[in-house]
Amino acid sequence: MPELPEVEAARAVIERAGLGRRITDVDDSDRYVCRPHPPGEIRRALRGRTLVAAHRRGKSMWCETDSAARSVPLGIHLGMSGKIVVVDADGAEVDGGDHWEGGRRPGDYRWARFGLAFADGGRLLLVDPRRLGRVRLDPPVDRLGPDAETITPAQFRSALAAGAAAPVKARLLDQRRLAGIGNLLADEILWRARVHPGRPVADLTDDDRRRLLRATRAALRASIRAGGVHELTIVGLRRAGATCPRDHVPMTRGTIGGRTTWWCPAEQRR
């Protein structure tokens, strides 16, 4: 499912291939994906405009549009299976987003839930098999915490502030505290930092927080470079019979913060 690295890949596709192209039509007919907007509302707001910038905070992205008076931000959330596809008039396309999208081949737009048509004949599409993505105007990105890729040490310490009984994994997943970390990234970060996912935030030491920040930065660099979290070390080891690649102890499975969690019981002791 898309986490920060996949969303960054989708944002980069828009920045590379979707900016500066005049919008002549909008398919906003999917009432669920475009809620709370009724069909036609996003179309009326965007027709005649161009996308001028593509931004991301955590797992949310939005595009600025040109306007002499006021830009109308277009928010796009990939949900759990979304991919952004930008198609040229000649059929050439680029895409970015969910790695586990079901093997979509170029030209397969069966699951297109939203689309922009450009004056040059190209299109920008949200392709989403599970229909859990979201498109809306003026998205509430200010409700999110600092972006996990660019967070400062002071912001990170604040996100993992002492005095809380919450498990550290649940805190890493709290998008209001720290935006962009999903279930798979959280397990990777905690494994790299050798911190038990169920350890209370209040019990973390300053050294724990420093190791967690280093692990967060390293995991994000690796996964953004690879185009998604699928290339991270323990993502493929979140299964029965898998062993920790450092000490070869069988990985342990549990539920923490309501999420399926995997960790090394020898190195990540509570």
HELIX and SHEET records of a PDB file:
HELIX    1   1 LEU A    4  ALA A   17  1                                  14    
HELIX    2   2 GLU A   41  LEU A   46  1                                   6    
HELIX    3   3 VAL A  141  ARG A  143  5                                   3    
HELIX    4   4 PRO A  153  ALA A  159  1                                   7    
HELIX    5   5 VAL A  168  LEU A  172  1                                   5    
HELIX    6   6 ASN A  183  ALA A  193  1                                  11    
HELIX    7   7 VAL A  201  ASP A  203  5                                   3    
HELIX    8   8 ASP A  206  ALA A  226  1                                  21    
HELIX    9   9 VAL A  229  GLU A  231  5                                   3    
HELIX   10  10 VAL A  235  LEU A  237  5                                   3    
SHEET    1   A 5 ILE A  23  ASP A  27  0                                        
SHEET    2   A 5 ALA A 112  PHE A 118 -1                                        
SHEET    3   A 5 ARG A 123  VAL A 127 -1                                        
SHEET    4   A 5 LYS A  83  VAL A  87 -1                                        
SHEET    5   A 5 GLU A  93  GLY A  97 -1                                        
SHEET    1   B 4 LEU A  51  ARG A  57  0                                        
SHEET    2   B 4 SER A  60  THR A  65 -1                                        
SHEET    3   B 4 LEU A  74  HIS A  77 -1                                        
SHEET    4   B 4 ARG A 134  LEU A 137 -1                                        
SHEET    1   C 2 THR A 252  ILE A 256  0                                        
SHEET    2   C 2 ARG A 259  TRP A 263 -1                                        
END                                                                             
